[in-house]
Amino acid sequence: MTGERTPPGPGAPVVSLLTDYGVRDELVGVCHAVILGICPTARIVDVTHGVPRHAVRSAAVVLRNVIGYLPSGVHVVVVDPRWGPSAARWRSGARTGRSS
């Protein structure tokens, strides 16, 4: 069937998401769709989408608290810092790798 997704295997790349998007609209779903469009075998970990709006420091604390539990991969944090009326969203991406 077209559009079917291959289930992620144990070696599939991990992408974690930590945002202030909330879950009342389509933004988180769009993020998932874009990630899976790029890498259909990705394992997506939703750390949280409940960071209060504009709470960059809160997001940093959440990231600090969870990063040690996340497997190696790409970890994406998106929080609107509210720096001026046309501020772009603050984006942080980190790749982690652990040696065996």
C-alpha positions as CSV (number, residue, x, y, z in Angstrom):
1,M,0.0,0.0,0.0
2,T,1.3,3.4,-0.9
3,G,2.2,5.7,2.1
4,E,2.8,2.8,4.4
5,R,5.6,3.4,6.9
6,T,8.2,0.8,7.7
7,P,8.2,0.2,11.5
8,P,11.3,1.5,13.1
9,G,13.9,-1.1,14.0
10,P,16.4,-1.0,16.9
11,G,19.0,0.8,14.8
12,A,16.6,3.5,13.5
13,P,17.7,7.1,14.1
14,V,16.1,8.9,17.1
15,V,14.7,12.4,16.8
16,S,13.4,14.0,20.0
17,L,11.1,17.0,20.1
18,L,10.7,19.5,23.0
19,T,8.6,22.5,22.1
20,D,6.2,25.2,23.4
21,Y,3.7,24.2,20.6
22,G,1.1,22.7,22.9
23,V,-1.2,19.9,21.5
24,R,-4.3,21.8,20.5
25,D,-3.4,22.2,16.8
26,E,-1.6,20.5,14.0
27,L,2.0,21.8,14.6
28,V,3.3,18.7,16.4
29,G,1.7,16.5,13.7
30,V,3.3,18.5,11.0
31,C,6.7,18.1,12.7
32,H,6.2,14.4,12.8
33,A,5.2,14.3,9.1
34,V,8.3,16.4,8.0
35,I,10.7,14.2,10.0
36,L,9.1,11.0,8.6
37,G,9.1,12.4,5.1
38,I,12.9,12.9,5.5
39,C,13.6,9.7,7.3
40,P,10.7,7.1,7.3
41,T,12.4,4.8,9.8
42,A,13.0,7.5,12.4
43,R,11.9,6.9,16.0
44,I,10.3,10.1,17.3
45,V,10.4,10.9,21.0
46,D,8.0,13.6,22.2
47,V,9.8,14.8,25.3
48,T,7.1,17.5,25.8
49,H,5.1,20.1,23.9
50,G,3.9,21.7,27.2
51,V,6.7,24.1,27.9
52,P,5.0,27.5,28.7
53,R,5.1,29.9,25.8
54,H,8.3,32.0,25.7
55,A,9.8,30.0,28.6
56,V,13.3,29.4,27.2
57,R,14.7,28.8,30.6
58,S,12.0,26.2,31.4
59,A,12.8,24.4,28.2
60,A,16.5,24.4,29.1
61,V,15.7,22.8,32.5
62,V,13.5,20.1,30.9
63,L,16.3,19.4,28.4
64,R,18.9,19.2,31.1
65,N,16.7,16.8,33.1
66,V,16.0,14.4,30.2
67,I,19.1,14.5,27.9
68,G,20.9,11.8,29.9
69,Y,17.9,9.4,29.3
70,L,17.6,9.9,25.6
71,P,19.4,7.6,23.2
72,S,21.9,8.9,20.7
73,G,20.3,11.0,18.0
74,V,19.1,14.4,17.1
75,H,17.3,16.4,19.8
76,V,15.3,19.4,18.7
77,V,14.1,22.2,21.0
78,V,11.8,24.9,19.6
79,V,10.6,27.8,21.9
80,D,9.4,31.3,21.0
81,P,11.6,33.6,23.1
82,R,9.3,36.6,22.4
83,W,12.2,38.9,21.5
84,G,10.4,41.7,19.6
85,P,7.3,41.6,17.5
86,S,8.8,39.8,14.5
87,A,11.1,37.5,16.5
88,A,12.0,34.2,14.8
89,R,11.6,31.1,16.8
90,W,14.6,30.1,18.8
91,R,15.9,26.8,17.5
92,S,18.3,24.4,19.0
93,G,19.4,21.1,17.6
94,A,21.9,18.8,19.2
95,R,23.3,15.5,18.1
96,T,24.3,13.2,20.9
97,G,26.5,10.1,20.5
98,R,27.6,7.8,23.1
99,S,30.5,5.4,22.7
100,S,29.9,1.9,23.8
